[in-house]
Amino acid sequence: MGLQARLEEVRGRIARAAQAAGRRESEILLLAVTKVFPVEVLLEAYALGLREFGESYVQEFERKFEQVAGLAGARFHLIGHLQSNKSRKASAMFQVIQTVDSARLAQRLAEGGEPLGAMIEVKLYEEQAQQDAAPEDLAVVIEAIRQQPSLQLTGLMKMPPWSDEAELAGPYFKRLKALAEQHGLTKLSMGRSHDLGVASQDGSTLGRVCSAQFRSRKPLV
Ligand SMILES: *Cc1c(COP(=O)(O)O)cnc(C)c1O
C-alpha cells in the first residue's frame, strides 16, 4: 500500500470517528509525524498535500531543516521533550512547540522573539521521566506563556501510556479535554496511529500520526 492509500485510510478513520461523535471531520487536523524518517518521507507527504508535520528531536530535525524550510505553507511542530538549552534552536525552526512544560521554558522560548505557537504537555500519569506540567501547575505555566507576546497559547497535548487496547486511552483523553476546558483552551493534540479513533471521538483537534502512514518507509535508524 502506498503512502497515498495509507493517508486516505487514516483520513477515513478520522471521518468515521468524527461522525460517530457528532463532530465535523474538519475539526481534526492531521499532523504527519516524520520523526526517525529521512527528509524524503517528509517531502513525499508534502507533495500529497500534508502541511502539518511533527518531529520529536531538535537535532534530528536540524539535519532535515534546510531541505524543508522553504516549503510554502508547511508548519513544523515539536512533539518531543525540549531541553531549555535547545530552546533557541527550536524556536528558529519550529512554528509550534507542543511540549512546553514549565514557566522557565516559556521564557526561554520567547527570548528569540520569533512568533511561536505553544501547547502545554500535561502530566496525566506517573512516568519515569517526570517532565510534563502537572495539572496543579497548569495555571502558572499558562500565565507565563500569556505574558510573552511572541507566544500564542492554543491548547494541551499528551500521549497516554501504551496499551494494546486503544479504548484504554479514552480516560486520559477525557481528562485532558476537561483540563483544557477548565482553563479556557480549545486545542487538543491527542491521538496516535492506534488510538486516533478514540481521540477523535473524545475531542482531539490534532491527531499525531506516524506509523499508520509511514510504516512502509525505511527509518533512519
Ligand atoms: C511518535 C509519536 C507519535 C506517533 O506515533 P504512532 O503511534 O506511530 O502514530 C505521536 N505522538 C508522539 C509524541 C510521538 O512521539
PDBQT file of the ligand as one rigid body, heavy atoms in Angstrom, charges set to zero:
ROOT
HETATM    1  C1  LIG A 301       5.897   9.021  17.528  1.00  0.00    +0.000 C 
HETATM    2  C2  LIG A 301       4.861   9.837  18.164  1.00  0.00    +0.000 A 
HETATM    3  C3  LIG A 301       3.534   9.812  17.681  1.00  0.00    +0.000 A 
HETATM    4  C4  LIG A 301       3.075   8.917  16.536  1.00  0.00    +0.000 C 
HETATM    5  O1  LIG A 301       3.149   7.591  16.875  1.00  0.00    +0.000 OA
HETATM    6  P1  LIG A 301       2.416   6.439  16.015  1.00  0.00    +0.000 P 
HETATM    7  O2  LIG A 301       1.835   5.551  17.032  1.00  0.00    +0.000 OA
HETATM    8  O3  LIG A 301       3.495   5.792  15.224  1.00  0.00    +0.000 OA
HETATM    9  O4  LIG A 301       1.391   7.070  15.163  1.00  0.00    +0.000 OA
HETATM   10  C5  LIG A 301       2.620  10.638  18.301  1.00  0.00    +0.000 A 
HETATM   11  N1  LIG A 301       2.960  11.434  19.338  1.00  0.00    +0.000 NA
HETATM   12  C6  LIG A 301       4.203  11.478  19.815  1.00  0.00    +0.000 A 
HETATM   13  C7  LIG A 301       4.509  12.384  20.956  1.00  0.00    +0.000 C 
HETATM   14  C8  LIG A 301       5.200  10.685  19.257  1.00  0.00    +0.000 A 
HETATM   15  O5  LIG A 301       6.432  10.722  19.759  1.00  0.00    +0.000 OA
ENDROOT
TORSDOF 0
